[in-house]
Amino acid sequence: MITVSDARSGSSTNVLLDADESAPLAEIIPRLAAAVSLDAGRAALAVLVDGRMVPVSGSLSTAGLRAGSSVVVGARDAVAAYETSPEDALVQLRIVSGEGAGTTLHAWRGLATIGSSADASLRIDDRTRLAATELIVDIAGAEAVTVRPAAAETAATLDGEAIAASTPTLWPIGGQIAVAGRLIELARPDDDIAAFVPSEQGGGIDYNRPPRILPPETSTSLRLPAPPRDQKARPLPILAAILPLVIAGASALLMQNYYFLLIAALSPVTIVANFVTDKRAGKKSRRAEAAEYRTHKAVIESDAAAALVAERAELLRNAPDPAELAEIATRPLPRLWERRSTDPDHLRIRVGTATQPSRVTLDDPEQLEHKRTVTWDARDVPAVVQLAERGVVGIAGWGDRPRRLAQWAVAQLAVLQSPRDVQLYLLADASGQKPWQWMSWLPHVQPALGQDTMTTLGVTASTTARRIAELVALLDARQEPAGGSSGRWAGS
């Protein structure tokens, strides 16, 4: 089964293609064109298979045609508009959160624009909060990307900081621009393509997922140094300086020896000299201690900030955004089906982003005891739901948002979990069937538990009733050996 589209009209249909892999593509093209009501005799037709123009003189095998392929047919100029070579792009501008999440702009050197205009390189359909051209991105290299407002100012921020209008702001790889309720991330195309070979049975590919080694989850606890204690200023020992003079004066009068006065004068001079010396040394010592304290504190705060950045990067990687997930699924990348049923993130789904407490804590001795430990916040990190712990999750909201979020959840399960570990069921009425048609392409809906069906989709009254009966029987069978007890669910 493949999807065939007309390059001019954009209309598409699913086609069951039964042919040998060595069959000439030129013989198949007229039938593909007829499937979308395209006249193959008017002019030479070009063919695009999975985003790449292929020579019509080749075979189905050399064209890379396989089950699930997307084929575009039409005049060469029309077909060329659908051509994509993401691995050749210098950088990618990805909408990773908010409306339109999953949209990716493959960009090369030069200028790109972000705005609500149809002519914008990365279009965001939100004219109420976004100008026709809101931001201008200058791409001089993968590590030399700058961004500036198209107008005098913008509400957009880059990693939480305002984007200056006076000078272009460097946009680093991984940096995220927040604008109009969306997060746009600058990324570099991943060239680590998954290792796969054409299937011997034909029409597909054989893929062995690589081993996965999960680093242990760590927390960072740091303690700020105690500030240097303020030393009380010692007063000048006036009494100790005057008393020897009084005694020496009395002795000189009684003994008529005025050398006592000369000797006695040395005592207050020595005391005053020691006082001045100690005071200067104390000031120098306090300055050195204060400088050491500031340096030590700055180093610890810098380490805490670095730990927060590392934790945020780890959280973002462990819960891929829609654009990253699309890359994993379509190229494909080695992360396809990476989660095992024994992994802690098995059946974990990302539902959005939020500012959340991190695992970085800082102990500040300057604070009161109950306020001493401060937990730093991680900005715009994935908000996740663990299905294995929840068991049942409902999604509510207005409009079609619940359905779109449910589709996003299913997409994550299908891309990150193998069909050996997870099987998906769909129950929908006729009116809700169309938005879920894409699920029929997933290997996760092929019966793997002995069900007497082609797919585990229920989209009519009869198929829905059969799917419900299968699920009830499956639940009953699982509860019998467990004695009805509840535990951690690992998926079907």
Secondary structure as GFF3:
##gff-version 3
##sequence-region A 1 492
A	DSSP	beta_strand	2	6	.	.	.	ID=ss1
A	DSSP	beta_strand	12	15	.	.	.	ID=ss2
A	DSSP	alpha_helix	25	35	.	.	.	ID=ss3
A	DSSP	beta_strand	46	49	.	.	.	ID=ss4
A	DSSP	beta_strand	52	54	.	.	.	ID=ss5
A	DSSP	beta_strand	70	74	.	.	.	ID=ss6
A	DSSP	alpha_helix	76	80	.	.	.	ID=ss7
A	DSSP	three_ten_helix	86	88	.	.	.	ID=ss8
A	DSSP	beta_strand	91	97	.	.	.	ID=ss9
A	DSSP	beta_strand	104	107	.	.	.	ID=ss10
A	DSSP	beta_strand	110	115	.	.	.	ID=ss11
A	DSSP	beta_strand	122	123	.	.	.	ID=ss12
A	DSSP	beta_strand	135	141	.	.	.	ID=ss13
A	DSSP	beta_strand	144	149	.	.	.	ID=ss14
A	DSSP	beta_strand	157	158	.	.	.	ID=ss15
A	DSSP	beta_strand	161	162	.	.	.	ID=ss16
A	DSSP	beta_strand	169	170	.	.	.	ID=ss17
A	DSSP	beta_strand	176	179	.	.	.	ID=ss18
A	DSSP	beta_strand	182	187	.	.	.	ID=ss19
A	DSSP	beta_strand	196	198	.	.	.	ID=ss20
A	DSSP	beta_strand	205	207	.	.	.	ID=ss21
A	DSSP	beta_strand	220	223	.	.	.	ID=ss22
A	DSSP	alpha_helix	238	255	.	.	.	ID=ss23
A	DSSP	alpha_helix	259	318	.	.	.	ID=ss24
A	DSSP	alpha_helix	322	330	.	.	.	ID=ss25
A	DSSP	beta_strand	348	363	.	.	.	ID=ss26
A	DSSP	three_ten_helix	369	371	.	.	.	ID=ss27
A	DSSP	beta_strand	373	386	.	.	.	ID=ss28
A	DSSP	alpha_helix	387	390	.	.	.	ID=ss29
A	DSSP	alpha_helix	401	416	.	.	.	ID=ss30
A	DSSP	beta_strand	426	427	.	.	.	ID=ss31
A	DSSP	three_ten_helix	430	432	.	.	.	ID=ss32
A	DSSP	three_ten_helix	434	441	.	.	.	ID=ss33
A	DSSP	three_ten_helix	443	445	.	.	.	ID=ss34
A	DSSP	beta_strand	457	458	.	.	.	ID=ss35
A	DSSP	alpha_helix	461	482	.	.	.	ID=ss36
###
